[in-house]
């Protein structure tokens, strides 16, 4: 880390400069992360599943000076290079003269990452970084169709770690297996940074496979692990589930979506507790955590506020509501992000009088436990990954054959819910499902693709003309339970939209 830090300094990276990474889980990800922290540079992790135009927007928006990327993503980066002139890029995982690109390569040589850091010094870099300084910008999918960069300070990360330790003590003897992608706040700040702070061991997995994960837990005596409920469900269904030795596990943390009772009970039967909670990228992410002993007694609850946090339920007028009353969950404390990068309007709308508006509707019971009942932002949580309908709608509305479109989430057994596109064609237009999926595929990451497309004559609307998305969700609630195949009833299962070897993890919104 000191070597990376010193080379960045030598090559002109100053405090406040942005350093982006497009990397799979690996030691290099954390080396660059902590190197940036040491010198006051701002770390920008990018989802490696994004399509080139999506990644380009992030690089331009944050003004990144440097991009570290995995050699397997060279095609993606090459497609981005012309759109981001002057960006210095360093390839990880290759050797040779083409390992560093850019108008002016960092340093005077063209080397691999390992050769590049070999120029570095091992002593601690000079300078001081405070808790108030910006540490990273983590981009969330925007409800208006554009991602927003949540700025997280060093203090945000620190107090999130403290909150985690107070709720679920992490030990120096812990070994956490991190296979959820580190570009998500859940993987980075639920176990990775708290475990490092405790002096424990972080075991990094490049991609998720349920059979291999169970083998790794047994082989390396893993004690903790974060993942979405989908991941733990897939482990339950693995052929080696019954024979796997899980005796080393102290507890697991299920995040990204509500965890089904049958999953909780299955792990409890094996003597493994499943922790749960609620949080967002903007809250670093912990807001509430459910005590493990209450997982069944308080089924459906997202738990109690973490120690260094205030939580309340507020009405539309901002008035704090009492027990049992439903309103928007607000939170404040040292875990709240600093701002949306280059977006003061969004920041002002999100943080009001020191309270962060989560956008989630919920209530508190008479014991102080919080519950979520609705999503104010119409977000779809599929396999722990957040998908925003407005983003898909904005792209589909540019298709010349589409008159109207609404995207909603509908239930699906494996992923919890999946996006469905309900489309009204223009009069006389000729478009098929494959054409629409292909149109989307070139513009967004594959995991965001609608699972199905349904053609209708008109969209249901209220008296004021607003599309009634609840009516659409109800109408198509059993779409994947009735046995209809892809092309029946005007639906289509998007090819490549699900990768069994790389489920959607993370905790951008509700843990």
HELIX and SHEET records of a PDB file:
HELIX    1   1 UNK A    2  UNK A   10  1                                   9    
HELIX    2   2 UNK A   27  UNK A   39  1                                  13    
HELIX    3   3 UNK A   52  UNK A   62  1                                  11    
HELIX    4   4 UNK A   71  UNK A   73  5                                   3    
HELIX    5   5 UNK A   74  UNK A   81  1                                   8    
HELIX    6   6 UNK A  113  UNK A  117  1                                   5    
HELIX    7   7 UNK A  154  UNK A  167  1                                  14    
HELIX    8   8 UNK A  185  UNK A  186  1                                   2    
HELIX    9   9 UNK A  187  UNK A  192  3                                   6    
HELIX   10  10 UNK A  193  UNK A  198  1                                   6    
HELIX   11  11 UNK A  210  UNK A  220  1                                  11    
HELIX   12  12 UNK A  229  UNK A  236  1                                   8    
HELIX   13  13 UNK A  261  UNK A  269  1                                   9    
HELIX   14  14 UNK A  281  UNK A  283  5                                   3    
HELIX   15  15 UNK A  292  UNK A  294  5                                   3    
HELIX   16  16 UNK A  344  UNK A  350  1                                   7    
HELIX   17  17 UNK A  389  UNK A  396  1                                   8    
HELIX   18  18 UNK A  433  UNK A  441  1                                   9    
HELIX   19  19 UNK A  446  UNK A  448  5                                   3    
HELIX   20  20 UNK A  469  UNK A  475  1                                   7    
HELIX   21  21 UNK A  488  UNK A  490  5                                   3    
SHEET    1   A 5 UNK A  42  UNK A  45  0                                        
SHEET    2   A 5 UNK A  18  UNK A  22  1                                        
SHEET    3   A 5 UNK A  66  UNK A  70  1                                        
SHEET    4   A 5 UNK A  88  UNK A  92  1                                        
SHEET    5   A 5 UNK A 100  UNK A 101 -1                                        
SHEET    1   B 3 UNK A 134  UNK A 140  0                                        
SHEET    2   B 3 UNK A 148  UNK A 153 -1                                        
SHEET    3   B 3 UNK A 339  UNK A 340 -1                                        
SHEET    1   C11 UNK A 201  UNK A 204  0                                        
SHEET    2   C11 UNK A 175  UNK A 178  1                                        
SHEET    3   C11 UNK A 224  UNK A 227  1                                        
SHEET    4   C11 UNK A 251  UNK A 254  1                                        
SHEET    5   C11 UNK A 273  UNK A 280  1                                        
SHEET    6   C11 UNK A 285  UNK A 290 -1                                        
SHEET    7   C11 UNK A 301  UNK A 305 -1                                        
SHEET    8   C11 UNK A 370  UNK A 375 -1                                        
SHEET    9   C11 UNK A 355  UNK A 364 -1                                        
SHEET   10   C11 UNK A 327  UNK A 332 -1                                        
SHEET   11   C11 UNK A 310  UNK A 314 -1                                        
SHEET    1   D10 UNK A 201  UNK A 204  0                                        
SHEET    2   D10 UNK A 175  UNK A 178  1                                        
SHEET    3   D10 UNK A 224  UNK A 227  1                                        
SHEET    4   D10 UNK A 251  UNK A 254  1                                        
SHEET    5   D10 UNK A 273  UNK A 280  1                                        
SHEET    6   D10 UNK A 285  UNK A 290 -1                                        
SHEET    7   D10 UNK A 301  UNK A 305 -1                                        
SHEET    8   D10 UNK A 370  UNK A 375 -1                                        
SHEET    9   D10 UNK A 355  UNK A 364 -1                                        
SHEET   10   D10 UNK A 351  UNK A 352 -1                                        
SHEET    1   E 2 UNK A 379  UNK A 382  0                                        
SHEET    2   E 2 UNK A 385  UNK A 388 -1                                        
SHEET    1   F 3 UNK A 402  UNK A 412  0                                        
SHEET    2   F 3 UNK A 416  UNK A 425 -1                                        
SHEET    3   F 3 UNK A 452  UNK A 455  1                                        
END                                                                             
